[in-house]
Amino acid sequence: MNKNYTKIYSRILLLAVAMLMSFTMVATPKQKSDTTLLRLTRLSKKDKNVLKTYHVNFPAIKPIPVPANKTTSTTAYAEDKLLTNVQVYPNPVIDQINLKYSISKASNVNIKIMDVLGNEVINLFSQHVEPGEFKAVYTLKGKLNSGFYFVRVVVGTESVIKRISIL
């Protein structure tokens, strides 16, 4: 007796949800919609494999419009960046490290060497710098143990991290 009530109430609930969804979709303008078929097996004493089909309409998925004035080319992206062309050499480092980078606007520059856990080991440079291309040589002999480290160059809100190994 309990199973019959469960089947009846589950079908009524499903039908109510489908009707509610179709009533909420009526106010939307006419457009193509995605449809989903729900198939339920209706068990009866006479026929065990009768399928009952319900159609549920969902609103169409609209693509997000992309503004025409925005360009996504790599040259436009490179022009927006403050920090570009960061190079750290030689790698692996023996006694000195060479750093090369370009800055497009005057801003604060911080160059740090960090260990694998993210702890600051050495602060190499921290100043306000005018735009341009820069090359710097830093001596690391005797300051770091051999292993892997990261050089973090921060300009304004942008940062670039390069991995180095010390011999």
C-alpha positions in Angstrom: 0.0 0.0 0.0 2.8 2.4 0.9 4.6 1.8 -2.5 1.5 2.7 -4.5 1.2 6.0 -2.6 4.9 6.7 -3.2 4.5 6.1 -7.0 1.4 8.2 -7.2 2.8 11.1 -5.2 6.2 11.1 -7.1 4.4 11.3 -10.4 2.2 14.1 -9.2 5.2 15.9 -7.8 7.1 15.5 -11.1 4.1 16.7 -13.1 3.7 19.7 -10.7 7.3 20.7 -11.2 7.0 20.4 -15.0 3.9 22.5 -15.0 5.5 25.1 -12.7 8.6 25.3 -15.0 6.4 25.7 -18.1 4.4 28.4 -16.4 7.5 30.3 -15.4 8.8 30.0 -19.0 5.6 31.5 -20.5 6.6 35.1 -19.7 9.8 34.8 -21.7 9.8 35.9 -25.4 9.4 33.2 -28.0 12.8 31.6 -28.8 14.2 28.2 -29.5 14.4 26.2 -26.3 16.3 23.1 -25.2 14.0 20.2 -24.4 14.6 17.3 -22.2 12.6 14.1 -22.2 11.9 12.5 -18.9 10.9 8.8 -19.2 9.4 7.0 -16.3 8.5 3.3 -16.2 4.9 2.7 -15.4 4.6 -0.6 -13.7 1.2 -2.3 -14.0 0.0 -5.8 -13.6 -0.8 -6.2 -17.2 2.3 -4.7 -18.9 5.6 -4.4 -17.0 7.5 -2.3 -19.6 5.2 0.6 -20.6 7.2 3.9 -20.8 5.5 7.2 -20.1 7.3 10.3 -21.6 7.1 13.9 -20.3 8.6 16.9 -22.2 10.2 19.6 -20.1 11.1 22.9 -21.8 14.2 24.8 -20.7 15.0 28.3 -21.9 17.6 28.7 -24.6 21.2 29.2 -23.6 22.3 32.6 -24.7 25.9 33.3 -25.6 27.7 36.1 -23.8 28.2 39.0 -26.2 31.8 40.1 -26.6 32.3 43.9 -27.1 33.6 44.8 -30.5 36.0 47.5 -29.3 38.1 45.0 -27.2 40.8 43.2 -29.0 42.2 40.0 -27.7 45.4 39.9 -29.8 48.7 39.3 -28.0 50.1 42.7 -29.0 47.3 44.5 -27.2 47.8 42.3 -24.2 51.5 42.9 -24.1 50.9 46.7 -24.3 48.7 46.6 -21.2 51.4 44.8 -19.1 53.7 46.8 -16.8 56.4 44.1 -16.7 57.6 42.2 -19.8 60.6 40.3 -21.1 61.9 39.0 -17.7 65.0 36.9 -18.2 67.2 35.3 -15.6 70.5 33.8 -16.6 72.7 31.8 -16.4 70.8 28.9 -15.0 72.2 27.1 -13.0 73.8 29.9 -11.1 77.3 29.5 -9.7 78.3 32.9 -8.2 76.3 35.7 -9.9 72.9 36.1 -11.5 72.0 38.4 -14.4 68.5 39.8 -14.6 66.9 41.5 -17.6 63.4 43.1 -17.7 61.3 45.8 -19.3 58.9 48.2 -17.6 56.3 50.2 -19.4 55.4 52.8 -16.7 57.2 54.3 -13.8 56.5 52.2 -10.7 58.0 50.4 -7.7 60.2 47.4 -8.4 61.0 44.7 -5.9 63.3 41.7 -6.8 63.5 38.9 -4.2 64.9 35.5 -4.0 62.6 33.0 -2.3 63.1 29.4 -1.2 60.8 26.5 -2.2 58.4 27.2 0.7 57.9 30.8 -0.4 60.0 32.4 2.3 62.0 35.4 1.3 65.7 34.6 1.5 67.3 37.7 -0.1 65.9 41.1 -1.1 68.0 42.1 -4.2 66.3 45.3 -5.2 63.5 47.6 -4.0 63.2 51.1 -5.6 61.0 53.3 -7.7 62.1 53.0 -11.3 61.3 55.0 -14.5 60.1 53.1 -17.6 62.6 51.3 -19.8 64.7 48.1 -20.2 67.0 47.2 -17.4 69.9 44.8 -16.9 71.3 44.0 -13.4 74.0 41.7 -12.1 73.8 40.4 -8.5 76.6 38.5 -6.8 75.3 35.5 -4.8 78.5 33.8 -3.9 78.3 32.5 -0.3 74.8 33.9 0.3 72.8 30.8 -0.7 73.2 27.1 -0.2 72.9 24.9 -3.3 69.4 24.0 -4.3 66.3 25.4 -6.0 65.1 28.9 -5.5 62.7 31.4 -7.1 63.4 34.9 -8.3 60.3 37.1 -7.9 60.1 40.4 -9.8 57.2 42.6 -8.7 56.3 45.8 -10.6 53.3 47.6 -9.2 50.6 44.8 -8.9 52.2 42.5 -11.5 54.7 39.8 -10.6 56.8 37.3 -12.5 58.4 34.3 -10.9 61.4 32.4 -12.4 62.9 29.2 -11.0 66.7 29.0 -10.6 69.1 26.4 -9.3 72.2 27.3 -7.3 75.3 25.1 -7.6 
